[in-house]
Amino acid sequence: MSANTPKTPLTPAVLHILLALSSHERHGYGIMKQVEFESRKKVKMGPGTLYGSINRMLKAGLIRESNKKIDPEMNDERRVYYGITNIGRKVLADELLRYREVVAVANQLELKQSRFVYGI
């Protein structure tokens, strides 16, 4: 990993971009639409956030530019596609594990709070 590789926790934008790229290479607009879809329209990423994050992620080695240049649906050779790197996959896996651990703690606390509330 490079000195620029982020340690967890990741920013929400970086997390969503890595998730969007974990299944397919995508161009910027495709990433924005995938994030919107996967978040059920709760996260809408503007171009500034997207491309600022992409530039940092490229420097950190989390993603790379792909050789793929043409989206058959868009038919635009100018689109730059991005793919997740092995480092990006590792960072994403670490972050998702961290989230699972946080949820497990939250679930345990919820059980304790229920007992406390009901005097059990």
N, C-alpha and C positions, 0 to 999 in steps of 0.2 A: 504494500500500500504506500502511496505517496504521502508526503507531509501534509498535503491538502486534503487527504481522504478524511471525511467527517467521521467522527465517532458518534455513536448513538447518544442521545436521541437525535433523530433527523428532523428537519423542518417538515411541516405538513406537505409543502410543495414537493420537496425532494422525495418523500415517501410515496406520494401519489404518482409522481413521474416514474419512479422505479417500478411500482406496481403496474402501471400502464405498459411499460416496456418489458415486463417479465414474460409476457406471452408472445409478443410480436415486435418487430422493428416498426417504428412509426415516425412520421414527420410531425412537426410542431403542432399543426392544426389537429392531426389525428390524436396526438397526446392529449390536447385540451378536450377533445370530444370524448375520449376514453375515460379520462378523469371524471368528467361530468357524468358519464353513464355509470361508472363504477360507484360513484358517491351518491347515486340517485339524485343528481342535480343539486346536492348540498355544497359541492365545491365547484366553483367556476373560476378557472385560472385565466387571468388576462395575459396578453403577450409579454408585458414587462416582467411579471413574475416568472412566467414560463421560460423565457429566453435568458433571463438573469440566472435562474436556477440551472438551466442547461449548460451555460458557460462555466459555472462553478463545478458542475458535475463532470464536465469534460476534463477540466484541469485536475480534478480529484481522481480521475480514472474510473468513475462509476459507470459512465456511459461512453460510447464512441460513435463517431459518424460512420454510417454504413455505406457500402458501395451501391446499395439500392438507390435509384434516383427517380424512378417513374412509378407513380401510383396510377394503376389502370383506371381507377374511378375518376381521378383528377386530371390525368394526362398532362402533368406539368413537370418537366425535367428539372426545374429550378428547386424543387422541394428537397430539403436535406433530411435524410432519414437517420434515426438514432437507434442504437441497440444497447442493451445492458451488457456490461462486461462481467467477467468472473468475480472481480472485486465488488462490483455493484450487486451481484447476486448474494455474495457473502454479507455485505453490509445490510441488504434488505432482510436476509434470513435472521441476522442478529437483532435487527429492529423488531421484526415480527415476534421473535422469541421474547424480547423485552416487553412487548405489548401483552403477550399471553401471560407473562408473569404478573404484570400489573393487574390484569383482569382477574387472575386467580386470587390475588390479595384482596381486590375489591369484593369478590364473591365471598371470601372468608369474612371480611368486615361486615358485609350485609347480613350474614348469618348471625354474627355476634350482636349486631345492632338489633335484629329481630328478637333475639333472646332477651336483650336488655329492655327493649320496649315492652315486651310482654311479661317480663319478670321471670323468665325461664332460666 
